Amino acid sequence: MPQTVDDFPIVPAFVIKDTPKPRRLTMLKEARAYVDEAMGLGRRSAPWRDLWHRLKSATTEDQAIEAIGAMRELLAEEDLLVPGGR
């Protein structure tokens, strides 16, 4: 089990379309950093703001699981996941 919710694993990992190469997120803290970055780059729509709040406020494993699931759905909706995760 992870020591803190920041270290909660993302399984399977997210592999996100990024430049110059795909970006792999394996823990909640990496997901938080990615969304922080995305918010700074102009992704400020309601779904991204909601996701940002969910990731920032996650303090339990259940909340982490829910936030990671919401992130997976949003990334898929916006076609940001690399097919096959490679």
Contacts in CASP RR format, 6 or more apart in sequence:
PFRMAT RR
TARGET T0000
AUTHOR 0000-0000-0000
METHOD contacts of the structure
MODEL  1
MPQTVDDFPIVPAFVIKDTPKPRRLTMLKEARAYVDEAMGLGRRSAPWRD
LWHRLKSATTEDQAIEAIGAMRELLAEEDLLVPGGR
1 61 0 8 1.000
2 8 0 8 1.000
2 9 0 8 1.000
2 27 0 8 1.000
2 61 0 8 1.000
5 28 0 8 1.000
5 58 0 8 1.000
5 59 0 8 1.000
5 60 0 8 1.000
5 61 0 8 1.000
5 63 0 8 1.000
5 64 0 8 1.000
6 27 0 8 1.000
6 28 0 8 1.000
6 29 0 8 1.000
6 32 0 8 1.000
7 27 0 8 1.000
7 28 0 8 1.000
7 29 0 8 1.000
8 27 0 8 1.000
8 28 0 8 1.000
8 58 0 8 1.000
8 61 0 8 1.000
8 64 0 8 1.000
8 65 0 8 1.000
8 68 0 8 1.000
9 26 0 8 1.000
9 27 0 8 1.000
10 25 0 8 1.000
10 26 0 8 1.000
10 27 0 8 1.000
10 28 0 8 1.000
10 30 0 8 1.000
10 31 0 8 1.000
10 68 0 8 1.000
12 85 0 8 1.000
13 24 0 8 1.000
13 25 0 8 1.000
13 26 0 8 1.000
13 85 0 8 1.000
14 24 0 8 1.000
14 25 0 8 1.000
14 31 0 8 1.000
14 71 0 8 1.000
14 72 0 8 1.000
14 75 0 8 1.000
14 81 0 8 1.000
15 22 0 8 1.000
15 23 0 8 1.000
15 24 0 8 1.000
15 25 0 8 1.000
15 81 0 8 1.000
15 82 0 8 1.000
15 84 0 8 1.000
15 85 0 8 1.000
15 86 0 8 1.000
16 22 0 8 1.000
16 23 0 8 1.000
16 24 0 8 1.000
16 25 0 8 1.000
16 34 0 8 1.000
16 75 0 8 1.000
16 80 0 8 1.000
16 81 0 8 1.000
16 82 0 8 1.000
17 79 0 8 1.000
17 80 0 8 1.000
17 81 0 8 1.000
17 82 0 8 1.000
22 82 0 8 1.000
22 85 0 8 1.000
22 86 0 8 1.000
23 34 0 8 1.000
25 31 0 8 1.000
25 34 0 8 1.000
28 55 0 8 1.000
28 58 0 8 1.000
28 64 0 8 1.000
28 67 0 8 1.000
28 68 0 8 1.000
31 55 0 8 1.000
31 67 0 8 1.000
31 68 0 8 1.000
31 71 0 8 1.000
32 55 0 8 1.000
32 56 0 8 1.000
35 48 0 8 1.000
35 51 0 8 1.000
35 52 0 8 1.000
35 55 0 8 1.000
35 71 0 8 1.000
36 52 0 8 1.000
38 48 0 8 1.000
39 48 0 8 1.000
39 49 0 8 1.000
39 52 0 8 1.000
47 74 0 8 1.000
47 77 0 8 1.000
48 74 0 8 1.000
50 70 0 8 1.000
51 67 0 8 1.000
51 70 0 8 1.000
51 71 0 8 1.000
51 74 0 8 1.000
54 63 0 8 1.000
54 66 0 8 1.000
54 67 0 8 1.000
54 70 0 8 1.000
55 67 0 8 1.000
55 71 0 8 1.000
57 63 0 8 1.000
58 64 0 8 1.000
58 66 0 8 1.000
58 67 0 8 1.000
72 81 0 8 1.000
75 81 0 8 1.000
END
